Amino acid sequence: MNPVNNMTKYSLRSWVLVLALAPTILVGILLGSYFTINRFYELEDTLVEQGSNIIEPLSIASEIGLVANDREATKRLLAAAQLNKSTLVKSIAIFDDNNQLFVTSHYHKDFEIMRYKEALNTLHKTEIEHVGDSLILRTPIFSTGPSAAPANYDIQTDDGQLLGYISIIINKERALLEQHRAAVAAFIIVLIGVQLNLLFTFRLVKNVTQPITEMVRVVAKIREGKLDARLDGNLIGELDLLKRGINAMAGSLSEYHDEMQQNIDQATSDLRETLEQIEIQNVELDLAKKRALEASRIKSEFLANMSHELRTPLNGVIGFARQLVKTPLHSSQVDYIKTIERSATNLLGIINDILDFSKLEAGKMVLENMPFGLRETIGDTITLISGSAQAKGLELVVDIAPNVPDNVNGDAMRVCQIINNLVGNAIKFTDSGSVMVKIELQSQSEEQVVLRCDVVDTGIGIDESQQDFLFQAFGQADSSISRRFGGTGLGLVITKRLVNQMGGQIGFTSSPEKGSNFWFSLPLGLGQFQIGDSLPLEKLKDKTILFYEPRVLTHAVLSRQLNQWDTKVTHHQHIPSLLTTLNTAEAPYDYVLLSCHGFSDAGQLVSTLNLAKTKTDCLVVLYDCQEQDALTQFIRPNADVVLSLPVSEHQLARNLLYPPMEYDIIAPVTIATPAARQSLTVLAVDDNFANLKLIDTLLSELVTTVVAVNSGDEAVKQAKTRTFDLIFMDIQMPGTDGISATKQIRQGSMNRNTPIIAVTAHAIAEERELILGSGMDGYLPKPIDEAALKDVIHRWITRPKFTHFDLHTLNWDLCLTQANHKADLALDMLRMLLDSLPQTVTTIQTALSQNDHPVMLSTIHKLHGASCYCGVPTTQRLCQEIESALKRETAVEDLEPEILELLDELTKVESAANQVISQLSAEITDDQKNGLL
């Protein structure tokens, strides 16, 4: 308990009384006790002194009687002494040297108490003994010779023959009476002092504590709001000053209260007016919000319509341009057609940029989280844009640090889009030199990695004054850039917003005429499973390689890759030293890697290739030049392997480990041989004549029977009269649109279960969700790509139908979606899950029996991660529930029902996975043999 709180329980009056009386009473008691005890000792010392004055002369006088054995004379002496001090002396007795009573002043019944209890030879001087109310003194009697004792005889110091001793009883009653009188007198004095102190204390209380109590009362009234309370009367000293201060304070508070009340009234009036204004503003804001929502809806609708209206003619332009290339044309016509297709594709890219920017601005961009191979994804992206670098003669290099993990989780398409935008810009604004993509590991945890990517070019650079405008929409560093290089200026702002939405950062450094370095850091999840095949890289150890590459960056990157595989590399960057090594080499090399750069003419290139081929069984040419004729005429016939730069680590290693036996020389073909058509009946629906004609043409090359109609009503009629294997349905049509037609076909026709694929130019995510939610099975965007059309037909016609298990146990379509629609990857993920199930089930059962919380949490966490990519929704749900409960420290035994349900579900998953793998593995193998995949 707080001692301060205890002190506040007592009033000031109590404290004054205690502090005033306590010291006085304490001092009075101490002084009275001191003087009383001192008086006691004085009386006792006086009594002893009187007894000594009696007994010592008697001891000297009694010597003669003891020596002469004269009892009568000695008795008279003792009696005279007692009568002289009758009030003081009770009895006197003399004992001889045998401690026998010699004589006494008068008979005393208790004379035994006067006898000396110890040996007589120990009695050398007067000794004192207190017995009850009496005091006994004993003094030895010594012989001093035949004559009388001399005048200077001292009983305390002279040693003679001990004749006996004298004992006397002194009465202490009188001394005790004096002591009691002294104690009573001290008590009376202390009592008088306390009464005087009380008198002064009460006077102090009246003059000090009562005014203070009154002040407390007045202050309490002021605290309650009674500001008119005041202190009256005349007080002494500082109390009067305190009274004036309290009265002044009360007056100030009263004035302040009046002023505050006025301010409150004014503030209340202002607040009432403000609330009225806020209410008006809220109404206006509500109207503005409704207008903004309406504007957003109109904008989304406008974008959807614009996407449809722009993609519809582009679909015809690009589609028929590709169809026209398949017809017999001379070279200039082919060039014209490819120019048309390239221009339309660029226009489609601009439309996609605008739509992406709109989705990012509206916060409607949805990011996926799928496993993918980082090096393969980046390699595919760089391959798509490497042609632009080759056309400008730029050195394009990709350098991925060895410690960067390859199996990651994230949105692979958006990562490709970021890389494509930055590298595309670097190539666009670089006329000569190099463009380097460098990826390093910035940090790593158990479940996540942060990668840093730098895109470094030697281009025109950016002036410092223009750098602030670089990441603004529709902005470029210089207005002349859009005229010289083209573009909308949306690429960087889309890239920046994508990076930020994915949790990363982006920035750049640049110097005019020296180049730029655009960098970004991106967090990605760590994949639990390996994506793609693993290569036996240990077989490359100690292999001899002759490597020629004159360009510094490419040479450094490829050298690091070769050294990482522990190969023995002979490096060359100049033709003369290369030729010298080839001419003088005695032992053949396992591999020879030659770049196509640095040769003076085609003759020197061919002669060097022929010479190199005599020194190795595997000649690899690294090619990134634009001259296709040189590639076809000189390089391919004289090389074992031709790899396009930049080459990925996986691609280079695979070609070194498994080089092809022979290279097919590509000859120019003007008319492609038509592939075998599938025996299918397909319904195509589109209100646009050009698009209908295009999809009819494309489908006629792939299937045997195509029925083309130009309205939704006609499509419903056809669906009621005959069955189709597949229906391609346009969405935006006059009258009965695609969604309404699909609902009518699903409700009552001969094609209730026929796959219906939406063919539309709508690119907004909400439109896609509406399409898929209306009963349609798939989505094919415009412009129609022939490869995408083949993939859709193959996917929906050859889609497996599993009837022996519930789709909630294993959903193959969900598994395909989670594997980015890659059947082989989906099967690999399913196989890895199936292989891990026995060990997982055993671990779960052991942890359940032993109530092992950490092992159970770790096992369920790994199983949960694996189930996210294998199309097992029930298993994923159960794992999520159990893992969440375990993280809340729920005991394992309390989760036994859920864990047993999970074990039963894993048994179902194992059975379903075996069926899916056995059926699909055979189908995928057949498709690969037939060239369908």
Protein Blocks (a to p, Z undefined) as FASTA:
>chain_A
ZZklmmmmpcfklmmmmmmmmmmmmmmmmmmmmmmmmmmmmmmmmmmmmmmmmmmmmmmm
mmmmmmnopaklmmmmmmmmmmmmmmlpmbdcdddfkopafbdfbdcfklmmmpcfbdfk
lmmbdcdddehjbccdddddddebjbdcdfkbcfklmccddfbdcdddddfklmmmmmmm
mmmmmmmmmmmmmmmmmmmmmmmmmmmmmmmmmmmmmmmmmmnopakbccedjdehjllm
mmmmmmmmmmmmmmmmmmmmmmmmmmmmmmmmmmmmmmmmmmmmmmmmmmmmmmmmmmmm
mmmmmmmmmmmmmmmmmmmmmmmmmpccdfklmmmmmmmmmmmmmmmmmmmmmmmmmmmm
nopaccddddddfklmmmmmmmmmmmmmmmnopacdddddfklcfbdcddfklmmmmmmm
mmmmmmmmpcbhcdddddddfbdcfkbccdddddddfbebpafklmmmmmpghiafbfkl
mmmngpjhlmmmmmmmmmmmnopacdddddehkbpcddddddddddfbdedjdddfklmg
opacddddfbfklmmmmmmmmmmnopacdddfbfklmmmmmmmpmbdcfbdcddfehiab
lmlmmmmmmmmmmmpcbdcdddfbfblmlmmmmmmmmpfbdcdddddfklmmmmmmmccf
bdcdddddfbdcdddddddddddddfbfklmmmmmmmmmmmmmbdcddfbfklmmmmmmm
pccfbdcddfbdghjafklmmmmmmmoccklmgccddddfbfbfklmmmmmmnopabdcd
ddddfklmmmmmmmmmmpccdfkbcfklpcfklmmmmnoopaklmmmmmmmmmmmmmmmm
mmmmmmmmnopaklmmmmmmmmmmmmmmnopaklmmmmmmmmmmmmnopafklmmmmmmm
mmmmmmmmmmmmmmmmmmmmmmmmmmmmnopZZ
